[in-house]
């Protein structure tokens, strides 16, 4: 994406040495409210530079509308303590800037991300950097308790000409970032009222980077976008540049749309223009304020529309029996035209075109041109009514959409089936309705659809696996470019590109194709992808055609300066030796060991009782509850525990903090606040505590004291994005670090095609020194569609697979990092057993099972040659003992759940799940829970199998024969949050508490 130019003449001023007096503490809240009011920004991402003690940073979050991040040049600890005391850490975060000079270290955000920037006057040193991170329409408020003359002089010296000085508990320069020329919006479901689904955005190119990502993971309506906001179904508004939620309304025009073949009955696509959103709610046309979701105006004169269009201040409401034009500003009806079943309504050159007539009743289908402002008829043509009549306009009987462009009307005739015949476009003159030409073709997508895209003075159509360009005057084929099919959605255009397939950009000017299969368009008859605001927006889908990122996300093209490499940058704080030995009775890592077996050698007391409980961390999530709750990388307010060296350690993911408790008493020994979420438990090893964060960093602490030994920035740079309602790096690192024999292994990245791929590192645990690194950028030798239904994890926790380090479907040599891809392997070698790959269900994944809901995989624990796995319904437990012979012949292939579905439907013999394959020759099988509960956590402690239920209850079974021992009433646990260590049981609960059970 292009960078916005910095204002000329920006000087390094003396203000970096100036002491700017902050407002008095008692007035901080009033100042924050005044600053926000003066900015006229109503929500999104707020950055505060010069955060000092965190008071103003905290005050900016009071209404819960902003995700606030403070940057300070001082020690952030006092400010963090203030924010935690207010129970808002996570909603508000505070970081130390890496240098007093922002010129040496740019602001840690990607371009066009921040809604509101609040800074002291030293920020005028680099006002161009501030403008870089502001999103178009975003506002910077720079100032404080400073004399007007001084502020005016600083603005003049910094060559800032468009600032407005406002009084808001001090003097502030209000600087708004202008909307850049060449950045387009997408206000109708097919771009605008012309229905030509082609964006003029000059900032968009083939996707290379993730700009923002969040849930949900169920299919959702394709958005419209205007004023820097995306609207999903007229019920959900998000900031277009960072994806943060702005408002949600309970209207009957749903944001959820299933697989939309076709769209849900009664759904009327909204229209976005400027700061207004036009929706049909309970049969009435209404205007909604885009900032707040509040009702602005109602349009009773519009009737009960089933479609709406907007052009030049006029709303066209398409009813079942009429077309009505109303003034968008006043609601006054301009004209009404009776029409039976009006369809293919389109606006162009100051006119409204539409087809009407009930063919079931034997009517003609007639095509009209009406004046947009007056409704006066200019001309009409009709379809044939009887056999033998002229069939020039027979297409009026079947046309589904009309497109206007440059004096032409193109009518799309689509079968919406998998049959190739019957798809065509018909072009007539907009001036008088005379027929120009017809072009028949197979259509370019599943559920065949003809779509006309007017791009670069030509008409482009997607025809099977080719983009064809036609002369708009004659319909003569000009060129045929090999491309990719459109799948379950039609093509759209941007600039000289036709976008189809798996993010396939066909350049009709250069006759070339660029494909980057980070994800694909969502299934839809109308779109599935929206190119706008310099970004590409896709919605969730149930599709599992090939390995892809899932969720609601926005993607950006490659950086202008080229790709950046992820490289470890280590900072050392303490190198003194740590003299703490590991104990086999401890539980030092997530799922205990490098093979993540979930088994420990410890003897539990005959009777368990609760000994202590650490309360849940208090928190205030503002308006970001759904984004936080929808983060599948995070299991709850607190991670599962690990235990060693007399401490029990957990992390508070959204609170970005690690907490160590005394294993005997539960008293907090130490805490450590990091930059970014810690999504899974830290790892304890040789007296160290290691963990990664979603901000792209890895930390190594002294485990008994919490003192930092070293930390490393793993991300390629500090330019962060937004993910699941917090600021994150494009290269996040999982909290759980894999450690074995003094080497720590971790991965940074989201998906092997996004942001340059996923980098895997092996480093020395004591110093952070890099031993090797490798990058995954492709699935070499594996055809994408060979993996339909692939149980694939775009990003996964590392685990030892035999003697290799496994990351999803990649294996790395632990000595030199050499890579092997195993795309068809559904199991990994954990000592003397095979365990299902990714059984811990880390993050979203591809899942083919006839449902849009991503479920947890069955858990398993294992030791020696024995594995205990829960059944597919998570209510039963199976014990499988491997022998040398059964290990050698075990079939690890499990890559396509399409095969499972075929077996299920046919009734033939075969494995319906990976647990069913493990169950062959089982030593025993038991039912742990009935229909009212299911397994949420398992652990093996000596000869005792511990099982916790999703609705509470901790049961113990004899691991030898499966006999039931006893049951303890416990709170609902987090997923896989149960461990045992040194004769005690520790359980993290869904309410955020950590509980210890002993004798």
N, C-alpha and C positions, 0 to 999 in steps of 0.2 A: 504494500500500500504506500502511496505517496505520502511523504511528510509535508506538513504545512510549513511554509517558509517562516523563519524567525524574523521579527521586525528588524529592519536595518538600524544600525547604529546602537545596538544594545551594548552598554558599557559595564565594566566591572566597577561598581560604585563604592564609595566609602561606607555605604550603609552596613556592610558586613561587620564593621567595627562599632556601629551605632547601637546604643542601648535603647531599645524600644520598650517603653513601660507598658506592660499589659494592664488591662482593666482590673479594678479591685475585685477580689474573689467574690465578694457579696453580689457584685453586679454581673458576674460572668454569665449567668443564665439569661439575664436581660440582654446582654450583648449578643449572645448566640442567637436568640430569637430575632433580634433586630437585624443581624447580619443575614439570616436566612430569609427574612421577609424582604429585605432590600435586594437580595439576589433574585427573588422570584423563581427560585428552583424548589420544587416540591418533593423531591425524593431521588433515590439512586445512590451513587457512590460519592462520598464527601471526603476530601483529603485536607488535612490541616497541617501545614508546615510551620514549625516554630512552636510545637506543642508544649514545651517546657514541662510544667507540672501536671499536664493532662486535664486541667480544669475546663478550659474552653473546648477541648476535644470531646470530653464527656458531655458537656452542655449541648453540643451540636446534635447529639443523638437523642435528646429528650423525648421527642415525639415518636421515635422508632421508625421514621420514614427513611432515614439515611443509614447506610452502612458506612461507618466513619473509620478512617485510618489516620492516625497522627504520626508525624515524623518529627523527631527532635534531634538536636545536635548534642544534647546532654544525656546523662544516664536515664534510661526510660523507666527504671524500677519504681521511683516514687509515683510517677504518673500511672503506671500499671496498677500499683496498689490502690490508688484512688478509684480507678475504673472497676477493679475487682470488688472493692467495697460497695460499689453501687450495683453489683451483679450484672454488669453489662459487657464484660470482656468477651470478645467474639463479635458482638454487635459493634463494639468499639475496640480497636487494637492500637497499639503504640509501638513504634520501632525507632531505633536509632539510625539516623542517616549515616552512611558509610564515610562521609567526609564533610567537614564544614563548608566545603565549596561544592555547590550543585553542578558547577561546570566540570569538576573532576568526576563526579558520580551523578548522572542524570536521575531525574525522578523515577522511582521504580515501578513504572506503569507503561504499558504499551500505548501506542497512539490512540487518541480519540476514545478515551475510556471514562474520564472523570466528569461527573455532573456539576459538582460544586467544589471549588478550590478556595480554601481560606488560608491566607499566609501573612506573615509579618512583612515589613517593607523590604527586608533583605531579599525577598523573592523577586523584586524588580531587577536584581542582578541578572537574572535569566528569565525574563518574561516570555521569551520565545519557547523555552522549555516548558513553562506552565501551559502555554497555548498548545504545545504538542500533545500533552496528555489530556487536555480538556476535550470532551466530545463536542462536535458542532452544536451550537446552541448552549453549551455549557458556560458557566460563569465563574470568574475568579474574583474574589474579594480580597484585596491586598491593602493592608494598612494597620490601624490600631490607634493607640493613644499618641497621636503625632500632630504637630501644627499643620494647618492647611498649606501654608507656603512651602514648607519642606516637602510635603507630599506632591504638590504641583511641580516643584523643581525636579523631584525624582522621576516623575512621569515624563517630563519634558526631556530629561537627560537619557531616559530609556527609550525615547522615541515612541511612546505610547500615545496615540492621538485619539483613540475612540473610547477612552475611559470616562466614566462619570463618577465624580466624587460625591459620596453619600454619607450622611450622619447615621451611625448605628452603634451607639455606645463608644464612639471614637470616629475617626475619619477613615473611610475605606474607598479605594478606587475600584469601581465595578467595571470589569472588562469581560465582554461577552464574545465568545468565539463565533465568527460568522459561518454561515453555511457555505461550504466550498462550492465553487462552480464546477459542474461536472458530476456532482453526487446526486443521485436520483432517489426518488421514493417509489412506493408501490401501493397506491391507495385503494385500488380495486383488486378483486381476486385475480383479474388478468391485467394487471398494471394500471389501466385507467379506463375511462368510459369508451375508448375506441376498441377495447378487447384485444389489442395487439400486445401479446404477452412478451414484450421486449423492453428491457430497461435501457436507458441512455447513460447509465452510470459508467464513468470512465475510470473509476478506481478499482473495479472488480476484475479479477483474473482467476485462472485456475487455482483452486484452494491448496494451500500449503500449511496453514496455521489455524489452530483453534483460538477464536477470540473470546467466546464465552460458552459455557455449557452448564446445564442444570437438568433436573427432572421436570416433569414426570417421565416415565418410560412407556406409558400407554399412548396409543395414537391420539393425535390432537389436530384440531382444525388448522389448515394453512393460514398464516397470518396475513393481514394487510399492514402497511407501515406508512406513517407520515409524522412529521414533526419530531423525528427521532424516537418514536415509540412504535412498538409492535403490538397489534391487537389480535388476540386469538379468539375467534368466534364472538367477538363483541363483549366477552365476559372477563377476559384477563388482559391486563396491560403490562408490558415489560419495556424497560429502556432498551432501545434498539442497539445501543453500542456496548452495553455491559450485561444485559439480560436480567438486571435486577427487577423484582416485581414492583409495580407502582400502585396498582389497585386490582381488586377483583370484585365483580358485581354478580348478584344472583338473578340473572336474566334468563328468559326462556330460549335464548339463542345460544346454544351450548358451545363451550370451547372444546368439548370432547366430540369426536366425530367418527369413532370406530375406524374401519378401514376405508370408509367413504366410497364404496362402490354400490350405488351412487351416494351422494351426500344424504345425511339423515333427513327424513321427511320433516318439513316445516322449517328447516334451517334456512335463514336468509343471510347471505354473505354480507358482512358489514362493509362500509366505505369510510376511509379515513382521508381527511383533508385538513391540512394545517393542524390546528390544535383541537379539532373536532372529530368525533367518531359518530357516524350515523348508523344506527342499529334499528332493527325491527324487534320490539319487545312486547310480547303478549298481543301481537297483531297490530301494534301501533308504531309508526316511524318516530324516532326520537333522536335528538342530538345530545351527545355526551361530551363533557369536558375531558380532553385527553390527559390532562395532568392529574385530575382527581377522581374521575369516574362519576362525577356529579351530573345530574340531569340539567341540561342547559335550555332545551326547547322541545316542545312537542308539535307534531304536525298532523292534526286531525283531518286536514283537507287532503292528506295523502291516501286515505282509505286504509286498507289492510294489505300492504305490499308483500309480494313474494319475491321481488327483486328490486334493488335500488341502484341508481347511477347518479353521478354528480358531474356537472360541467359548468364552468363560468357562473357560479353562484346559484345554479338551478338544480334541484333534485327531481329526477324522474322516478316516480313510483309506479312499478308495474304490478297491477292487480289482475285478478282473473278475468275481469270484464272491462278493464279500462287502462289507459295510461294517463297519469296525472303529473303535471309539472307544478312544483311549488317553489317559492322563493326560499332559499336556504337560510337567509338572514331573518326574515319576518314570519315565515310560515304561511304566507298568503298564497292561495292557489292562483296560478297563472293561466292554466287551461286544463281541460279534461277531454279525452278522446275515447269514445266507446270502442272496445275491441274484444273479440272473443279469443281466449287462450293466446294472448300476445306472447311472442317468443323472439329470440334472436335480436333483442333490443340492443342498439349500439348508437353511439353519438359521434358525429364528425362534421366538420366544416359548418358548424352552426345549425345542424339538423339532427333529428332523431329518426332512425330507421328501425322498422320492426315488421314482423310477419304476424298475421292473425288469421283466424278461421278454424272451425272445428271440423276436422276431416272425418271424425267418427259420425258426425251428423250429415256428412256429405257436402260441407261448405267448400268453396274455393279457399285456398291459402293465398293470401294477398300480401304483397310487400309494399309498404308505404314509406314515403319521405315526408316528414313534418318539420316545420320550422321550430327550432328549439325554444324560442322566446314566445311565440304566438300560438303554436300548434297548427298553423295553416298547412294544408296539404299541398305538396308540390307535384307529386306524381304517384301512381300506383300501377303495379303489374300483378298478374295472378297466375296461379298454377293451372294446369289442365284439370278439367272436372270429369270428362268422359274419355273413353278409349278413342284413339284416332285424332285427338286434338294435338296441337303443337305442344311438344314436351320440353320446350326451352326452359321453362321455369318449373319443371317437375321437381327439382331439388327443394323447392319451398315446402314440399310435403314431408321432407325428411331432415332438413337442416337443423343442427343442434346449436350452433354458435355462428355469430357474424362478426367480422373484423373490418374496421374502417382504416384506410390509410391512403393519403394522397390522392383523393378522388375516386378510390376504388372500394368496393365492398366485396369481401371474400366470405362465402358461406361454407361452413364446414359440415360435411355429411359423414357421420361416424356410425359404425355398427356397434361399438362398445362390446364387442365379443372378440373371441380369438380367431374368427373367420377373417380372411384377408380381403375378400371382395366386398364391395359396397362402400368403400371409403373414398372420399373425393373432396376437392374444393371447387367451388363455382364462383367465378368473379364477374361482377356486373358493374356498370358505371354508377357512381353515386349521384351524378348530375341528372341522369334521366332514367336509370334502371335498365338500360340496354345490356344484353348479355355480351360478355367479352370472350370468356373461355372457360373450359372445364379441364381439371387434371385429376385423373383417378390413380390411386396408388394403394399399397397394402396397409399403410399406417405404420406407426413407429413404435408401438408399445403393446404390452399385454392389455387385453380389452381394447382392441384396435380403435384408434382415434386419429382422425385427420385434423391437423392443426396448421394454420397458416401463420407464419412469422415474417413480417416485413422487416428485413434487416439489410442495411447498406444498399438501398435502392433495388433490392431483389426480394422475391418471395422464397422463403426457405421452408421445406417440409422434411420431416423425419420419415423415411421410408425404409422399414426394416432396419438394417444395419448401416444405412447411408443417410447423409444429409444431402438433399437435392435442392439446388437453387434454380428458380424459374424467372423468366422475364415477366415482370408484372403487366406489361402491355399485351403480351401474346400468349403467355403460359408455356413458351418453348423452354425446354430443359437446357440450362446453361452449363451446369457441372454437377457431378455426382461424387461426393467425398465419402470414402469409407469411414464409418464412425461406429457408434454403439447403439443398441436398441434402447427404447425409453422405459422398458419394464412396465410397472404398474402406474405410470404417470406420464403425462404429455411433456413435450419439450418446452422450454422457455428460452428467451434470448437475452443477451446483454452485449452491447457494443457490436462487435463482429462475430460473437460467439453464439452457437446453438448449444444449450446445456441439456444433456440427456444421459442415460445410462448411469454408471457409477461415477458421478462427478466428471463426466466426459465433456470437455470443452472443444467443440469443433469450430475452428476458425474459418469462416466462409470466405474471408479475404485471402488468407494464406493457404487454404485447402489443407490444413493440418489438424491433428487431434492431440489433445493433452488430457490424460486421465489420471486422477489421483484418488484412489478408492478409500479415502478416509471414512466416508459414509456414502449413503445414497439418498435420493429423494424419497419422501414419504409417499405411500400409496394414495392416490387421489385422481379424480377425473379432471380437476380444474388446475392443479399445479403441482404441489409437493415440494417445491423449492421457491424461495423468493430472493431475487438479487436486488438489494437496495442498500443504501447508506454505506457503500463501499464493501459490503459483506454479503455472504450467502447464508440464508437461514433455512434450516430443515427442521422438521418436527419428528417426534418419535414414530417408530414403525415396528410392526411385528416381524418384518421381513428378516430372514436369515439366509439370504442368497449367498453371501460371502462375509468374511470377517470384517466388521466395521464398527465404528463408534456409534453408540446408541444415545438416545436422549434428545433434549431440546438444545440445539447448538447453533452458533454462528461461526463461520469460517472466513479467514482472510487470505489474500494471495501472499506470495513470497515477499520478503522484505526487499526494499530497493537496494540495500547494501549487500544483499546476498545472504546465504545461509550462515548460521552461526553454529559453532561446534560446542557441544556440552563437554566441559573440561573441569575437573575438580580443582578448586582453589581452597587450600587448607590454611586455616588460621589457628595458631597454637596459643593456648592460655596457660597450660600447666603440663610439664613433662615429668614430674616426680613419679617414681615407681609406685604402683599400687600392689600391696601385699595381701591379697585376698584370694584364697583357694576356692575352687568350685567344689560343690558337694552333690553327689548323685541323688540325694533326697530333696534337692531344690528343684524349682520349676523356673528356669532362667529365661525362657523365650516363649513366644507365642506357639502353643502346642508342643512345648517342652524342649524339642531337640531339632537338629538340622533337617531331619526327615519329617518333622511336624507330626510326630506319632501320638502325642497326647497321653503318654504313659510315663509313670514315675515309680521308683522303688521306694515306697514309704508305707508304713503300717498305720492305719487309721484306728482311732479308739472304737470300742464296741458300740458306744452311744455318742451321737453327735448332738451338740447344742450350740446355739449362737453365743460367741464370746465377745464380739465387738462389731460395731458397724460404723463405717465412715459415711457421713451424710452425702447426699447428692450435691454437686456444685450448683449454687444458685445462678440463675442466668435470666437475661431479658433478651428476647430474640426479635423484638420489634415486629415488622411486617414480613420477616424472612423465615417464618416458621416452616412453611411448606418446602422451601428450598433446602433448609437444613434437614428436615425430616426425610426428604426425598433423596438424600445423599447416600447411595448404596455402599460407599466406601466406609461409612461410619455406622456403627451398630447401635449407638445410644449416647447418652450424655457422658458416659465413662467407658473406656475400653475394658476388655478383660484384663485380669491381673497377671503379673509374673512375680516370682518370689525367690530371693537368694540373699545371702549375707545378712540375714536378720531383718530385711525390709521387704515389703510388698509394694510393687510399683504399678501404677496405672497411669493412663493419660486421659485428659479431658479434651476430646477432639475439637469441639467448637470453641472451647475456652483456651486452646493452644497451650496447654500446660501439662507437665509431668508432675505427679505427686507420689512421694515415697512415704509409706507408713511403717511404723514399728510392727513387725510380724506378730508380736505377742500382745500388744496393747491397742494397736490401731492408731496411736498418736502419730501425727504428721511429723516426720523427721526433716524433710525438706521439700521444696517445690521449685520448679524451673519453668519459666515462661519462654517459649520459643517463638520464632516467626513462622506462622502457618499452622494449619491443623496437623495433629498427630493422630492418624486414623486407626492405628492398631498398636498393640502393646510394645513398649521398648524391649530391648534385648539386654540381659545381664550376662557379662562374660569377664572372667578374671578380674573382678572388682570394678568393671566398667559398666556404664549404662549407655547404650547406643540406640539412636532412633533417627528416623527421617521425618521430614515435614512436607506438607503440600506446597510450601513456599520454595521447594527445591533445595533444601538444606539437610545436612546430616550433622548430628551432634554426638559428641562423646563426653560423658560426665563421669566423675568419680561416684560410683554407685552408693557407697555409705554416706557421702556428704552432699552430693548434688553439685559440687564445684565443676565448672567446665574445664575440660582438658584440651579439646580441640573441636573445631567445627569447620565444615566445608560447604561452600556454595557449589552445588552440583549443577544447578541450572546454568544455561549458556550465558544468561545475563539476568539483570534484575527487573526486566520489563514484564511485569505481571499482568495477569488477566483476571477475570472473575469466574468462579466455578462454585455452584451450589450455594450461593449466597455469601461467599467470602472471597477475599483477594487471594489468589493462588498463582503459582508459577505454571507456565506451559510445560514444565518438566518436573512434576511433583514426585516425591519419594515416599514410599510407604513407611509407616511408622515402624513396622517390624523389620529389623535388619537381620539377615541370615548370617550367622557366625559359626565358624568351625576352625579349630586349630590356629587361633590367632589371626584369622583373616575374616574381614567383614565383606559381605556381598550385598549389593543393592542396585536397584534400577531407577532411572529417572526418565519419565515420559508418560504419555497417555495412550499412544497407539503407534504402531511401527511406521505409519505413513505420515503422521502429523508432526509438525514442528521438527523435521529432520530425523525422526525416528526415536527409538528408546535406547538409551545408553545404559549398559550394565557395567558396574565397577567391582573390582576386588581391591581392598585396601588393607593395610596393616591396622589392627585394632588399636594399638597403643599410640601410633603417631598420625594415622590417616594417610600415610604414604601410599601412592597408587602402585599396585602390583601389575594390574592390567585393566584394560577397558575394551569393550566391544559394543557395536551398535547394530540394532536390528532395524532395517529399512525396507525389507521386503520378505515375502514368503517364497524364496527361490525354489523353482522346480515344482511348485504346487499351484495347479490351476484354480482360480477363485471359485468357479462353480462346481468343482469337484467337492467342495466343502459345504454344499447346501445343507443347512441344518447343523452345521458344525457347532459343537459345544465349546465355543472359543472365547477365551478371556483376552480382550485387547490389552489389559494390564493385569498382572497377577503378582502375588507374593512369591518370592523365591523359595525354593526348596531343593534339597538334594535328591536327585533321581539316580539311584545307584551311586556311581562315583562322579556324577556330573551335577552341575548347578542348573536347575531348571527354572525357566521363566516362561510361563504359559506353554507354548509349543516349541520353544527353543531350548536347546541344551548347550551349556558352555563348559569347557574344560576348566576345572578349578585352578590349574597351574598356569595356563597361557591364554585362556579365554577363547580358544577356537570354538566355532559355532557349528551346531547340527540342528536341522529342523525336523521335527517329528509330527507333522500335521495330522496323521491318522491315529496317533496314540491317545487313548483315553485313560490310561493308567500310568503311574510312575512306580519305579522300584524303590521301596522303602525297606532296605535291609533284606529280610527273607520273605517279604510279602509284596504284593502289588496293591496299591491304593488308588482310588479314583482321582484323576488329575483335577486340581482346583476344588476339592471337596469342601473347603472352608468358605467358598462363595465370597470372594473379595471383589466388590464392585459389580457394575452391570456387565452382562455378558450376552452373547447370542444364545437364544434358547428357542428350540422348535418343539412345540408341544400342543399346538392348537389353541394357545392362550396368549394374551398380550401381557400377562402378569409374569414378571421375572421372579421365580421362587428360589428359595434356598435349596442347595443340594443336600442330600443325606450326609450326615456326619459319620466319621469313623475314627477309631483309635486302634493302635497296633503296637506290638512288641514281639521281638523274636520272630517266630514263624506264624504268629496268630494275629488275625485282624477281627475286630468287632465293628460291624457296620450297621447303621440303622437302615430299615427298609425304605423303599421309595416313598411310602406314605408317612414315614418318620414316626411310626408308632411301635414298630417291632425292632428287635436286635438279632443279628445273625453272627455266629462265630464261625470263622473259616480258618482251618489250619493248613498251611501250605507245606508240601513236602518238596524235596529236591526235584522230583519228577514233575509234580504239578506246577511248580514254579517255571520249569523249563518249557512246558507246553502251553502255558496260560496265554490266551489270546488277548493282547492289549489293544487291539483295534476297536475304536469307538469314536468315529468322527462324524457320522451322519445320523441324526435322529429321524430323517426321512425313512431310513431302513426300519427303525423301531415302529414308526407309524404304520408302515406296510405290514409288518408282522402282526401288529395289534388289530388291524382291520381285516386281515385275511384269516386270523385264527390259527395260523401255522405255528409250529414250534420255533422258539427263538427267544433271545434275551430282549426283554422290554425295558430293561434299565441296566446300568452298570452294577448296581447292587444285586440284581438278579443273577448276573454272571458270577459275582463273587459267592453267591449262595449255593452254587453247585457243589455238592459234597460237603455241605455245612455240618459242623459237629453238633450244633443245636441252634434252634431258633425260638425266641420267646416274644411275648407281647409285653412291652414296657408300659404302654398307656392305651386306654380305650379311645373311643371316638371323641371324647371331650378334651383330649390333650395330645401333645406330640412332642418329639424330642427336640430341644433347643441347645443342649450342651451335653458332652460326654467327656469322661476322663477315666483313666485306668490307674488305680493306686494300689500297688502290690497285687493282691489277688481279689481286689474289690473293683467292680465296675460301677462308676457313678453316672447317673443319668438325671438330667434336670429337664422339666417339662416347660413348654412354651406358655402355659398358664400357671406356672408355679409347680411345686413339689420336687423334692430331691429323693430319688430312689437309689438303693444300693442292691447290687446283685453279686452273687458269687461268680467270679470270672471263669472258674473251672467248669461248672456245670449249668450256670445260668439261674440257679435258684434265687428266689427273692429273699433279701435279708431284712430290710426295714425301709421306712419312708419318713421323711422330715418335711414339714410344711415350710416352704421358703417363698420369697417373693418371685415374681416373674423375672427370669434371667435375660441378659442380653445374649445374642446369638454367640455360641461357642465361648462363653465367658466363665467357664468353670475350670478350676485347677486344684491340685493337691500338692502340698509340700510340707515336709518335716512333721507329718502326723496331723496336719490341719487341712481343712477344705476352705477355699476362698471362692466367692461367687460375686460377680458384678451383676447388678440387677437393672432392669429396664428403667426403674425410677432414678437411676444414677448413683445409687448407694453401692458401697463395697462391703461385703459381710464375711466374717470369719467364723467357721464352725470347728469346734474341737471337743475334747472330752471334758 
